[in-house]
């Protein structure tokens, strides 16, 4: 869900990177950084946002006390976290339903670390028709917005309650008439609900399931009441403003890219979930053809 983000994620990652630059050692390991990020986020009340206006409101808030809390959480994580060397860092594919992960895969396939959705159709065509080498990084550096957009894809960090909240919200929305459903955006419901729920981040399936079991025991019916209130609040927000969702321009680029790639591959099956497979298979066919020449 691109347009639903804990505002603290970017700040926690920045703090962990700063500590890693100062201390080095184990903090230079991606796994260690990831676990520290997860641990620190679980010490901080989440601030989920879904619209660009709400994100900007947070940016404009006095951040001194917030940064102090983040620094303390990160330092505490560094001092107290023990990382099991035998732990497997895998989660169910449903947790990884994120367009940015697809874009990350395409960046690796096409050899361009800063490839954007806007550049994707032409880059794919160039790669398959030998117009440019795919091993060169020719895209310009990411904008700050794209760096933030791609951040979750580069981490192994998932909120255990995001999927349950999303599924329950969709279940409740489906009980409304179609004209009411159009007045509510699922991203805002999820953001509102997760901001009222305890932080429960994890990097593997075992911890995700453990968090969900704990939430079931500790929250009980409160969980559903929080989602109900989020549905009501999101509907009011839509009537009040209907503001652009977070990353809405990048999402528009993605939709346009998928439309162009559908035409290029001549298949209606192309979407952000499948286009990685389409590109990988096409590159494999081109490679095989070149071997036979």
N, C-alpha and C positions, 0 to 999 in steps of 0.2 A: 504494500500500500504506500505509494510514493508520497502522497500528500498528508501523511500523518507521522509526525516526528517529535521525539523528545528533544526539546530545545537544548537540554543539558548534554546530549550526546557529543555534539561538536566541541563543547567546552571541556568535557572530560578527556576526550581524545587529545586535544591541544595540551592539556596539563600533563597527561601521561607522556606525550612526545617530549615535552620540556624536561620532565624528570629523567627520561631516558637519555637525553642529550647531556644532562649534568652527571648522571651516575654511571651510565654505560652498563657493562656487565650483563647480567641476565635480562635487564630491561631492554636490551637490544634485540632480544628474540621475539618474533611476532607472536608466538603462543603466550609468552609471559605478558606482553603488552595487552593482548586481548583479554586475558583472565583478570588483569588489574582493572581494565575498563569495566568488565562485567561486575566485578566486586565493588568498585567505586559507585557505579550507577545504582547498585542495590542499597547504598547508604544514603541516597539523596532522593527527596520527594520529586517525582517526575513532573515535568512541565510540558505536556503534549500540546502541540498546535497543529492546525490543519489549513489555515489560510495565511496568505502573505502578510496581511495586516497584523494578525496575532503574532507572527514571527517578528515583525518589525517592532511591535510593542515591547516584546521581550528584549530585543537588541537595544532599545532606547531606555530600558530600565537601568537604574544604578546597579552596576554589576560587582561592586567591590565586595559586599558581604557574600554574594553568591560565589564569586571566585574563591573567597577564603574557605567557604564550605567545600567547594570542589577540591581545592588544594589539600585540605585536611583529609577528605575521603580518599584521595589518591595516595597520600602519604601513609595513611592507615592501611590501605590495601597493600602497598609495597612492603610495609613492615610485618604484616600479619599473614599475608597470603602464602600458602604452600601449594605448589602446583604438582599434582600427581603425574610423574613422567609416563605412567602407563595408561592414563586416561585417553579415551578416544573422543575426538571433537567432531562428532557427526550428529546431524539432526534430520528429522523426516523432511522429505522434499516439500511438503505443505508449508513448512516454516520458511522455506526459501523462495516463496512465490513473490519475487521482486524483480521488476523490469531492469533495475540497475545491475542485477547479477547477470542477466542476459547480455547487457551491453558490455560488462566486464569480460564475459566469455568471447564476445565478438571482437573486442579489442585485442585479445590474445590470439585469436584465430587469424586476424588480419594484420597483426604486427604493428598496431598503432595504439599506444598507451593512452592517448587523449582523444580517441575517436568519440564523436558525439552522435546522437541520433540523426541530426541534420546531415552529417557527412556520410552516414552509413550507406545509403543507396548507391551513391557514386563510387564510394570506396569498394563496395562489393562488385560492382560492374567492372571497375578497373582491375581488381584482383582476378576475376574470372576470365577477363579478356586480355590479360597481360598488358594493360595500359601502363601500369606502374608496379614496381616491386612491392610486395606485401610485407617485406621484412623491414621496411624503413618507417620510422615514425615521422610522418609528414604533417600531422595535425598540430595546430598551435596549442600552447598551454591552456589548460582548463580555466574557465572563469571561476570566480569564487562560488557562484551558484552551482556549477557543475561539480566542483570539488565536494561541496556539501551533499549534493544529490547522490554521488557515488560512494560516499562514506560507508553507509550500511553494507554495501556489497563487498567492501574490503575488510569487513570485520566478521567474526563468528560470534555474534551477540544478538540474542533474541529475547523479547519480552514474553514470558510464559503465558500471559493473559491476553495477548493481542488476538490470537486466533479464537479463543473462547468468546471474547467480547465481540469480535466481528461476526462470528456465526450466530450468536444470540441476537445481535442487533438486526441482522438480515432476517432471522426467523420472525422477529417482532414486526419489522417493516412489511413483510409479506402478508401480514394480517390486515394491512391498511388497503384502501382502494388505490388504484393506480395513480389517480390525480394527487393523492396525498404523498405517495412514495416519491413523486417528482419534486416534492417540496423539501425533501430531506437528503442530505449528502452523508453517505456512510462514513467518510473520512472524519467529519466533524463529530459524529456520534462516538466513534472509537477514540478520538483524541480527548473528548470530554470525559469519557468513562475511565480511560487509563490514567488521566490526571487525578482521579478520585480514588484510584486503587493503589495498593502498595507496589513498589518496584520489585519485580521478580524476573530479573534477567538471568540468562544461562547461555552456555555455549555448547551444550550437548543434550541429547534426548533424555538421559537419566535425570539430569537436574531440572529440565523443563517439566517432566512428569512429576517430580518431587514438589516443585513449586505449585503446580496445579492441584495436587492433592492437599497441600497445606492451605491453599486458598479456599478450597472446598470446605475444609474443616473449620477454618477461622472466620470466613466471611459468610458462609451459609446463604440465606436468602438476601443478604445485603448486596451480594454481587448482582443479582437480577434487578434489584431496586435502583442501583447505580446506573445500569444500562437503560432502564425505563426513563429515569430522569434525563439521561443524555439524549435519548430519542426526542423527548419533549423540548429540551433546550435547543437541540439542533434545528428542529422545525421552526422555533421562534427566531433563531438566528437567520435562517434562510429568508423569512418574511422581512426581517429587519434590514438585511443588507445583501445577502447573496454574493459575498466577496470572492475574488479569485482564490482558488486553492493554491496551496504551497506547490511550487515547481510547475505551475500550470503551463508555462511556455515550453518547458522541456517535455511535458506530456504531449503538447500539441506537435512538437517536433517528432516525437515517437510515433504518434498516429499517422502523420504524413509519411514518415519513413516506411511504415508497414504498408500503407496504401501503394507506394511506389514499388516496394519489393513484391507485393502480390502481383503487380503487372509484370515485373521483370521475370519472376519465376512462373508466371501464368498459373497461379494456384491461389484459391481462396483460403487455403489452409494456413497461409502465412500469417502469423501474429507474433507478438513479443515473446510468447512462450515457445513457439516452434521455429522462429527464424534462425536461431543458432544452429539447429539441426539442418535446416535447408542450406545454410552457408557452408557448414562443415562438410556435408555430403557433396555439394557442388565443387568445393575446393579439392576434395578427394578424387572426384571424377576427372577434373582438369589435370591433376597430378598423374593419374593413371594414363590418361591420354598422351601426356608428354613423354611418359616412359616408352610407350609403344611406337613413338615416331622414330 
